[in-house]
Amino acid sequence: MRTPHRLAPALALAFGAVAAACSRTPPAAAPAAMPPVPVTTATVAARDLPTVFEFLGRTEGSRDVEIRARVGGFLESRHFVEGSDVAAGDLLFQLDERPLRAQQAAAAADVLTAEARVEQAAREAKRLRPLVAEQAVSEREADDADAAERITRAELAAARARLQQLEVDLGYARVTAPIAGRIGRALRTEGSLVTPGDGLLTTLLQLDPIYARFQRTESQQRRLDDDVQNGRVRLPAGGFVVELHRRDGSLLLGGGRIDFVDGRLDASTGTIPMRASLPNPDRHVLAGQSVRVVLRGAVLADAISVPQRAVLEGPLGKQVMVVAPGDGQALVAQPRPIEVGDWIDLPGEGTDARQWIVTKGLRPGERVILDNLVKLGPGSPVVLAPVTKTPTESR
């Protein structure tokens, strides 16, 4: 039996409704909220913090003496081991003394001759003076006798001066160490003929104390002056304590003081030359070593610092995550851009001893997140974890 034509649209709508009902899926359930991340925080506080200034420098001997011959002669012998330490007054070289001794003997004879002439002239003057009154001799003859006596006395003084000079020269035949220090390489060998000032015999270097030369740039000096004037930095009343460190940061020498600051700016480098003196009793620090010069004793007034592990590198620079209030009683993590200065080491802070000085971006009382930073994003819920070992200002 054929279906009437007018029922066809109704049957089509019915079948469409059934198909749509069969293909509809139930709505998806809402995703579960992420649980809060447990974090450890450090409370930001303003406090006085030690600060150091570091410069590259080079060591040099506190005294560097050139040993030269002061008299001429043949070099007879050497009395030191090259590269050894010598004391002040130790014999270094011996020149042949025989020519000088011969000249000394001749000069001594000249003195005796001059003394005899003085005595003779004195007797002659004494004899002639009374005869003038008796008109036995003229006044002129008596005056000539007095002049002759004065001339012979002058000749005696000159002869004694020559003898004294030769005695000094004879002492210079023994070349001794003027200071205590480390002797260098012998530059003239035995048998060489040396003349006064004719080349070096050797060098002598004093290593205790030892000097360290370094430079502070004009901009560094200006910034330090501004910080001191504005109260951000307090300089030590007794001056900086100077340390020398190796390039790897290990301590080389300590207990030094700045003993020279040049009053003239080096126009070629734009720096102010400076020098520190440090005790080097073992003489293990040598001249010419490249070192890091560390100046300690200054204080940053009311400074803010955060552990280095809390600082992240973002696209726009350094930042930290701070704890901020969320909805209701919840706490969330929020990124905070910061500006930092130098880093410092704070004894007693445990694993957080190395910290950044924060110059901008944080206020006292804020809480900086120290751990689980990779799990956090802006607005991530957090919960304060119990602290098993509380560093300074941490909670």
Buried (B, 14 or more C-beta within 10 A) or exposed (E): EEEEEEEEEEEEEEEEEEEEEEEEEEEEEEEEEEEBBEBBBBBBBBEEBBBBBEBEBBBBBBBBBEBBBBBBBEBBEBEBEEEEBBEEEBBBBBBBBEBBEEBBEEBBEBBEBBBEBBEEBBEBBEEBBEEBEEEEBEEEEBBBBBEBBEEBBEBBEEBBEBBEEBEEBBEBBEBBBEBBBBBBEBBBEEEBEBEEEEEBBBBBBBBBBBBBBBBBBBEBBEEBEEBEEEEBBBBEEEEBBBBBBEEEEEEBBBEBBBBEEEEEBEEEEEBBBBBBBBEBEEBEBBBEBEBBBBBBBBBBBEBBBBBEEBBBEEEEEBBBBBBBEBEEEEBBBBBBEBEBBEEBEBEEBEEBBBBBBBBEBBEEEBBBBBBBBEEBEEEBBBEBBEEEEEBBBBE
